[in-house]
Each structure stands twice: as structure tokens, then as C-alpha cells.
Amino acid sequence: MAEQNHGLTPKEEQFAQNLFNGMSKIDAYADAYDPDPERERDRLSSDAWKVMQRPKVAQRLSELQDIARRTFIYGAKEAVADLESDRKFARKHKAASAAVTATKAKMRLFGLDTATVSLTDGQGNPLIEQLSEEQRLEKLKTQIPALEVLLPRIGYKLVKVEGPGE
């Protein structure tokens, strides 16, 4: 399949891709346009702003964001729906282990198997902190009372499982 250029020059496309991938406008511009290293930062910012104002560049950035929204929307709600579907299929075919393993793998793929805390800095940039296993267990312990109420409402029950050495 031939690659589309969306009416952009290769540098404009690279700039839009860089912005989409989270680079600042100055860094995106510097990477795509390879300006003179002696150029002042204010000048780079001005040049980057001018490129961002080009209708085709703005449209391309919007397209990239739309594609990401359409292709990467998978969260806890969808995982629960998949798990429920897998559970029903597994019960029908007596293959619970395989179905649950597939769902867990899917959740792992999307990073939904680890507890994370999402914060933002003063400029709205996300700061993500991975929690250690000990921190996850402590967080889970604080959520158990809510789970004891919620799970029966959706057809599940919370079962205490003793681990090794407990």
C-alpha cells in the first residue's frame, strides 16, 4: 500500500507526528526541520507556531488524534465485558482457564493489570507513577469494602484466597 502524504511535505508530516507523539512544539520543529543549532529558542517557538497554524498540519494532527481515539479505546468497562463473555463461553465449553488467561493477557497488553496513579503537573502534562507490588496490595486492601458491595451487583463474589505462608 502506498503511503499517503495528506498533502503535507515530509517535514510537515514529521512535525505533526512529533506533536502527536508528545513532543513540545519546539522539539517537534527542531526534529523535523533540523534548524541551525545557533538559532534562538524564541525564534524556534515562532517558527513552530507558524507551522502549527498551517491548515493542512492542523488537520493532520486532528486526524492522528481521531485515529488514536478510534483504535486505542479499551478500558476497564470493555475488559469486564470481555471477561463476562469469556466466562459464559468458558462455562459452556468447560474451558475456564483458557478464557480467563486470554482476558488477563488482553488487560496486560493495555496496561490494565497494574495499579497506576495519574497526576498532572501545572501545565496539564500527565505524571504517571507505577506502584510497587506492596503499594498495589495496600491500595487493593482499601478497595475491598467497595468491591464487597459492587461485585455482587454485577454477578460476582469476592473470595478470600490464602497465599503461600498465610
HELIX and SHEET records of a PDB file:
HELIX    1   1 PRO A   10  PHE A   20  1                                  11    
HELIX    2   2 LYS A   25  TYR A   33  1                                   9    
HELIX    3   3 ARG A   41  MET A   52  1                                  12    
HELIX    4   4 PRO A   55  THR A   71  1                                  17    
HELIX    5   5 ALA A   76  HIS A   93  1                                  18    
HELIX    6   6 ALA A   96  LEU A  109  1                                  14    
HELIX    7   7 GLU A  133  ARG A  153  1                                  21    
SHEET    1   A 2 THR A 116  THR A 120  0                                        
SHEET    2   A 2 PRO A 126  GLN A 130 -1                                        
END                                                                             
